[in-house]
Amino acid sequence: METYTGDWDGDLRHGIGILKKANRDVYVGCYVRGTREGPGTLLYSDGSAYCGLWSADKKEGEGELVDRDGNVYVGGFVNDAMHGD
């Protein structure tokens, strides 16, 4: 079961919030009209984490991804995927 604590606009997540998903992923950050938008951090249940910018619920722009083995990528993301060196 998902739980959300944060700001709402009607029935849409809008503003700053914390979403805990059923698979134990946790997102802390900004929402605009129900989607992740702007700065936010996603902590994955496998121990990896992404901290950076979001657009339309996807990683987009500058961010940092640390995988469960501790490998770090800092750079651009486009359409939810690493983009660059």
C-alpha positions in Angstrom: 0.0 0.0 0.0 1.2 3.5 -0.8 1.2 6.3 1.8 1.6 10.0 1.0 2.2 12.8 3.4 2.4 16.3 2.1 0.7 19.1 0.2 -2.4 18.6 -2.0 -4.2 20.6 -4.6 -7.7 19.0 -4.6 -7.0 15.3 -5.0 -3.6 15.8 -6.6 -0.2 15.7 -4.9 1.1 19.3 -5.3 4.0 20.9 -3.5 6.4 19.1 -1.1 5.6 15.5 -0.1 6.8 12.1 0.9 5.6 9.0 -0.9 6.2 5.6 0.5 5.5 2.9 -2.0 4.4 -0.7 -1.4 7.7 -2.0 -2.7 9.4 0.2 0.0 10.8 2.8 -2.4 10.5 6.3 -0.8 10.3 9.6 -2.7 10.8 12.9 -1.0 10.4 16.0 -3.0 8.3 18.2 -5.2 5.1 17.4 -7.0 3.2 19.5 -9.6 -0.4 18.4 -10.3 0.3 14.8 -9.3 3.6 14.1 -10.9 7.2 14.4 -9.6 8.5 17.8 -10.9 11.6 19.7 -9.8 14.0 18.6 -7.1 13.6 15.3 -5.3 15.2 12.2 -3.9 14.2 8.6 -4.6 15.5 6.0 -2.2 15.1 2.6 -3.7 14.4 -0.5 -1.7 17.5 -2.2 -3.0 19.7 0.5 -1.4 20.3 2.7 -4.4 19.3 6.3 -4.5 18.7 9.2 -6.9 18.9 12.8 -5.9 18.3 15.4 -8.6 15.7 17.0 -10.9 12.5 15.4 -12.1 10.1 16.3 -15.0 6.8 14.5 -15.7 7.7 11.7 -13.2 11.0 11.0 -14.9 14.6 11.8 -14.0 15.4 14.8 -16.1 18.3 17.3 -15.9 21.2 17.2 -13.3 21.3 14.5 -10.7 23.3 11.9 -8.8 22.6 8.2 -8.9 24.3 5.9 -6.4 23.7 2.2 -7.1 23.5 -0.5 -4.4 27.2 -1.3 -4.8 28.2 2.3 -4.1 29.0 3.3 -7.7 28.2 7.0 -8.3 27.1 8.8 -11.5 26.8 12.6 -11.3 25.6 14.3 -14.5 22.7 14.7 -16.8 19.6 12.6 -17.2 17.2 12.5 -20.1 13.9 10.7 -20.1 14.8 8.7 -16.9 18.2 7.6 -18.3 21.8 8.7 -17.7 22.9 11.1 -20.4 26.6 12.0 -20.7 29.9 10.8 -19.3 
